[in-house]
Amino acid sequence: MFLKTVIVGFLLGVTQLCFALEPERSVIQILIYRQEPDWSAPWRFDAVQRAGGSGFVIKGKRIMTNAHVVSWCRQIIVRKYQDAKPYLAQVEYIAHDCDLAILTVEDESFFDDLPPLEFGEMPKVRSTVVTYGYPAGGEEISYTRGVVSRIEMSPYSHIGNRRLLSVQTDAAINPGNSGGPVVQDDRVVGVAFQGIQGLENTGFFIPPTLIQRFLKDVEDKKYDGVPLAGVNITSLQNPAYRALLKLPDNNLGARVDRIRPKTGASEVLRPDDVVLRIGEFPVASDSTILFQGNRVFCALGFQFGQSGDSVPVQIWRDGKAQDVKVKVTAAMDDQPEGNQFDVKPRYFIFGGMVFTPLSRDYLRNAGREGSDSSGAELTYELFFRSREDPSSAREEPVVLSSVLSDAVNANFSVRGRMLVDRINGIRIEKLDDVIRAFETSTNAQDVIEFGKHRSIESLDHAEATRANPNILKTYGIPKDRHL
């Protein structure tokens, strides 16, 4: 009897030990070799760089990680816990807006004895979580314990122009931790993804609501994106203004400030409508909703479903409450305002002039000199014109990125970083217009007009056409365009 008790106790201990080790056994080290483009010289790529991150096994013999860990990758290598053998992996799905990705491994034996981690619920503020990962500077897995300190809508640095739900913790999240699981009660309650430079003991992880939305999105074998309503909502706390609108004195209702054209909101909402409820969430006068005990910006109410869904919204218009439905979609037309990934920059070259669409990536790569007013003009054109003066906004602003020096353009005073206004009288709305303006030209001289200062340059059309192949050869450029 004593021996039986000892054996049972030993087996129980082994079982408990295996269970205790389960999270780290399923946490994966990710090594990637990435190569990013030079957006100011869009035919060229930077040198290949090595970087690292973390991931973890989920159902279906897959690995979840961050999108920023595997963006621009040329090769992905994954390693198991305390196993030196490298395995090749590839991206199956990637969501740059919410910074999540799913990887598969060519050799499925990689997943032998690796139990998938299960997902839990949103952790409560002041509760304790543990982050797992492979931070830079070491080959062994790292564990850090911390407290959930805040849940709110915050900027996602990977995409650069989205505010989504995130969870703040004082558990250390360092480079290399990205993509690793955040665990509570043996379940994944988040994916570590970013910190804030200059702040100590502050890290952020992606909450279960966004993770589950992503997994649901890719069930049809493609990723659509986090849906947006296309509407700006601002606080409405001025008592006199609320009285003017005949709103009840109940601290509910926030004002529609701006509506993005060609969105679901533009079909049913008007500026100065007052939003009283989004889905199941009453909207407070400070434009927040109460989500699981946390006050967060009301835009969250539009982000739970999938692109193409309709969200019930209650508004106050003409002195009474009305019920409408707002169709939400994953926005794509604002991609240049955010960081772009995994797609080569587009460009067109004629007579040594390099034309490319204006984007956040271009502005970051090209840099700006303090004495150069073109930087401010380009920033306004990209980020503010469509909001302040929609009627004059271009579909895809185009810049003269640089001028490849040649005899045909030797007398140019404009050498780059200028917004292209017109070419041969054609207003340039997008890169295709640049190509059309040159290739359909019957003029002896091509006339190019730039920016608000109306700088003008001119090319001899026949000479530029003859010179173009030699310019490309001289500068080692394979083609005159990538579209």
HUBELUR-V421881 format. One record per pair of residues at least 4 apart in sequence whose ideal C-beta (glycine too) atoms are under 6 Angstrom apart, sorted by the first residue. I is the first residue (numbers start at 1). J is the second residue. D is the distance in Angstrom with one decimal. If there is no record, write none. Layout:
{{I/J/D} {I/J/D}}
//
This chain:
{{21/25/5.4} {22/115/5.7} {23/183/5.4} {24/81/5.5} {24/141/5.4} {25/81/5.0} {26/56/5.5} {26/57/4.3} {26/114/5.3} {26/115/5.9} {26/117/5.2} {27/56/5.1} {27/132/4.5} {27/141/6.0} {28/55/4.3} {28/63/5.4} {28/78/5.2} {29/79/4.4} {29/134/4.4} {30/53/4.5} {30/55/5.2} {30/65/6.0} {30/69/5.9} {30/78/5.5} {31/52/5.4} {31/77/4.4} {32/51/5.4} {32/70/5.8} {32/73/4.7} {32/76/5.2} {33/48/5.4} {33/50/5.7} {33/74/4.9} {33/75/4.6} {34/49/5.7} {34/72/4.4} {34/73/5.1} {35/45/5.0} {35/48/4.8} {35/74/5.4} {36/46/5.2} {36/72/4.8} {37/45/5.3} {37/345/5.3} {38/44/4.6} {39/345/5.3} {39/361/4.4} {39/362/4.6} {39/365/4.0} {40/365/4.6} {40/366/4.4} {40/401/5.6} {42/345/3.6} {42/347/4.1} {42/356/5.3} {43/477/4.9} {52/176/5.0} {53/69/3.4} {53/178/4.8} {53/179/4.6} {54/133/3.7} {54/134/5.0} {54/177/6.0} {54/179/4.6} {54/180/3.4} {55/63/4.4} {55/64/6.0} {55/65/3.6} {55/179/4.7} {56/64/5.9} {56/117/5.3} {56/181/4.4} {57/63/6.0} {57/114/4.9} {57/116/5.0} {58/62/5.4} {58/64/5.0} {58/116/5.1} {59/116/4.6} {61/108/5.9} {61/111/4.6} {62/102/5.1} {62/104/5.9} {63/103/4.2} {64/102/5.8} {65/69/4.9} {65/101/5.4} {65/179/3.3} {66/99/5.1} {66/178/4.7} {66/179/4.2} {66/193/5.1} {67/71/6.0} {67/94/5.0} {67/95/5.8} {67/96/5.0} {67/99/4.8} {67/100/5.9} {67/101/4.7} {67/158/6.0} {68/99/5.8} {68/158/4.2} {69/178/5.3} {69/179/4.7} {70/76/5.9} {70/91/5.5} {70/101/5.4} {71/341/4.3} {76/89/4.4} {77/86/4.6} {78/87/5.2} {78/89/4.7} {79/86/6.0} {87/105/5.3} {87/107/5.6} {87/110/4.8} {88/106/5.0} {89/103/4.6} {89/105/4.9} {91/101/5.9} {92/102/4.7} {92/104/4.9} {93/102/4.6} {93/218/4.6} {93/223/5.1} {94/101/4.4} {95/100/4.7} {95/214/5.4} {95/223/5.4} {96/159/5.4} {96/341/5.4} {97/159/5.1} {97/162/5.3} {97/225/5.4} {97/226/5.1} {98/164/5.8} {98/210/5.2} {98/226/5.5} {99/156/5.6} {99/158/4.4} {99/193/5.2} {100/214/4.9} {105/110/4.4} {117/181/6.0} {117/188/5.0} {118/187/5.2} {119/188/5.1} {119/208/5.6} {120/187/3.2} {120/189/4.7} {122/207/5.5} {122/208/5.6} {122/292/5.7} {123/127/5.0} {123/129/5.8} {123/148/5.0} {123/184/5.2} {123/189/4.7} {125/148/5.3} {127/148/5.3} {128/147/5.8} {129/169/6.0} {129/182/5.1} {129/184/4.9} {130/143/5.9} {130/145/5.1} {130/183/5.0} {131/144/5.0} {131/171/4.8} {131/182/5.1} {131/192/5.3} {132/143/6.0} {132/180/5.0} {132/181/5.4} {133/142/6.0} {133/177/3.8} {133/180/3.0} {134/176/5.3} {135/142/5.3} {135/174/4.2} {135/176/3.9} {135/177/5.0} {136/175/4.7} {136/176/4.1} {144/171/4.5} {144/172/4.4} {146/169/4.4} {146/170/4.4} {146/171/2.6} {147/170/5.7} {148/167/6.0} {148/169/5.4} {149/168/5.0} {149/170/5.9} {150/168/4.1} {151/167/5.3} {151/294/4.3} {152/296/5.4} {153/163/4.8} {153/165/5.9} {153/296/5.2} {153/297/4.3} {154/166/4.6} {155/163/5.5} {156/162/5.0} {156/164/5.5} {157/194/5.3} {159/338/4.7} {159/339/5.9} {160/338/4.3} {160/339/4.4} {161/337/4.8} {161/338/3.7} {165/207/5.5} {165/300/5.8} {166/204/4.7} {167/190/5.7} {167/205/5.2} {167/207/5.1} {168/204/5.6} {169/203/5.6} {170/201/4.3} {171/203/6.0} {173/177/4.8} {173/192/4.7} {173/195/5.2} {173/203/2.9} {177/192/4.9} {178/193/5.7} {180/192/5.0} {181/188/4.5} {182/189/5.7} {182/190/3.7} {182/192/5.8} {182/205/4.5} {183/188/6.0} {184/189/4.6} {189/208/5.9} {190/205/3.4} {190/206/5.8} {190/207/5.6} {191/205/5.8} {191/206/4.5} {192/205/4.9} {193/206/5.4} {194/204/5.1} {195/203/4.9} {196/202/5.5} {206/210/5.2} {208/212/5.8} {217/223/5.6} {217/224/5.7} {217/306/5.9} {218/223/5.3} {224/307/4.1} {224/330/4.9} {225/307/5.9} {225/330/2.8} {226/303/5.6} {227/307/4.7} {227/328/3.6} {227/329/5.8} {227/330/5.6} {228/331/5.0} {229/265/4.9} {229/302/4.2} {229/326/5.4} {229/328/5.3} {230/260/3.7} {230/263/2.8} {230/265/4.6} {231/256/5.8} {231/259/5.2} {231/265/4.0} {231/269/6.0} {232/257/4.5} {232/258/4.2} {233/254/5.0} {233/275/5.7} {233/287/5.1} {233/298/5.8} {234/255/5.4} {234/257/4.5} {234/287/6.0} {235/254/5.8} {235/286/4.7} {235/287/4.9} {236/253/5.7} {236/254/5.2} {236/255/4.4} {236/285/5.3} {237/285/4.8} {242/247/4.5} {246/319/4.5} {247/253/5.5} {251/285/5.1} {252/276/5.7} {252/282/5.6} {253/274/4.2} {253/276/5.1} {253/316/5.8} {254/275/5.5} {254/283/5.2} {254/287/3.8} {255/274/5.8} {256/269/5.5} {256/271/5.7} {256/273/4.4} {259/265/5.1} {259/266/5.1} {259/269/5.8} {261/266/5.7} {264/326/5.0} {264/327/3.2} {264/328/5.8} {265/269/4.7} {265/326/5.5} {268/324/4.5} {268/326/5.9} {269/273/5.3} {273/315/4.7} {273/317/5.3} {274/316/3.8} {275/283/5.1} {275/315/5.7} {276/314/4.4} {276/316/5.7} {277/282/5.3} {277/314/4.0} {278/283/6.0} {278/298/5.8} {278/301/3.2} {278/313/5.6} {279/301/5.0} {279/311/5.5} {281/289/3.8} {281/301/4.9} {283/289/5.9} {283/298/4.9} {284/288/5.0} {287/298/5.3} {288/295/4.7} {288/297/6.0} {289/298/4.8} {289/301/5.8} {291/296/5.2} {296/300/5.3} {302/311/5.6} {302/328/5.1} {305/309/3.6} {307/329/5.0} {307/330/4.2} {309/328/5.9} {310/325/4.3} {310/327/5.0} {311/326/5.2} {311/328/5.8} {312/325/5.6} {313/324/5.4} {313/326/5.1} {314/321/5.8} {314/323/5.4} {315/322/5.5} {316/321/5.7} {317/322/5.6} {335/340/5.9} {336/359/3.9} {337/360/5.9} {340/361/5.5} {344/482/5.9} {346/357/6.0} {346/431/5.9} {346/482/5.6} {346/483/5.5} {347/356/4.5} {347/482/5.7} {348/355/4.8} {348/434/5.6} {348/435/5.5} {348/481/4.6} {349/354/5.3} {349/480/4.8} {350/438/5.0} {351/408/5.3} {351/409/5.8} {351/459/4.7} {351/464/3.3} {352/403/5.5} {352/404/4.0} {352/406/4.6} {352/409/4.7} {352/471/5.0} {353/400/5.8} {353/403/5.7} {354/401/4.5} {354/402/4.9} {355/398/5.5} {355/434/4.9} {356/401/4.8} {357/396/5.1} {357/398/5.9} {357/431/5.6} {358/382/5.3} {358/397/4.1} {358/399/5.0} {362/366/5.7} {366/417/5.8} {368/375/3.2} {374/417/4.9} {374/418/5.7} {377/451/5.8} {379/383/6.0} {380/384/4.9} {381/385/5.3} {381/397/5.1} {381/419/5.7} {384/388/5.5} {385/389/5.6} {385/393/4.9} {386/390/5.6} {386/393/4.1} {394/429/4.9} {395/429/4.7} {395/430/5.1} {396/430/3.8} {398/420/4.7} {398/428/5.2} {398/431/5.5} {398/434/5.8} {399/419/5.8} {400/416/5.7} {400/418/4.9} {400/420/5.8} {401/416/5.6} {402/416/4.0} {403/409/5.6} {403/412/5.7} {403/415/5.0} {403/416/5.9} {404/471/5.5} {404/475/5.3} {406/467/5.7} {406/471/5.1} {408/463/5.2} {408/464/5.2} {408/467/4.4} {412/457/5.4} {414/418/5.6} {414/450/6.0} {414/455/5.5} {414/457/5.4} {418/450/4.2} {418/451/5.5} {419/451/4.4} {420/428/4.8} {421/449/4.5} {421/450/6.0} {422/427/5.5} {422/449/4.4} {423/437/3.7} {423/448/5.2} {424/437/4.9} {424/441/5.3} {424/443/6.0} {424/446/5.9} {424/447/5.9} {426/433/5.9} {426/437/4.4} {428/433/4.7} {428/434/5.8} {429/433/5.4} {435/439/5.7} {436/440/5.6} {441/446/5.8} {441/461/5.6} {445/458/5.0} {446/459/4.5} {446/461/5.0} {447/458/5.3} {448/457/4.9} {449/456/5.4} {450/455/4.4} {459/464/4.5} {463/467/6.0} {467/471/5.7} {472/477/4.5}}
//
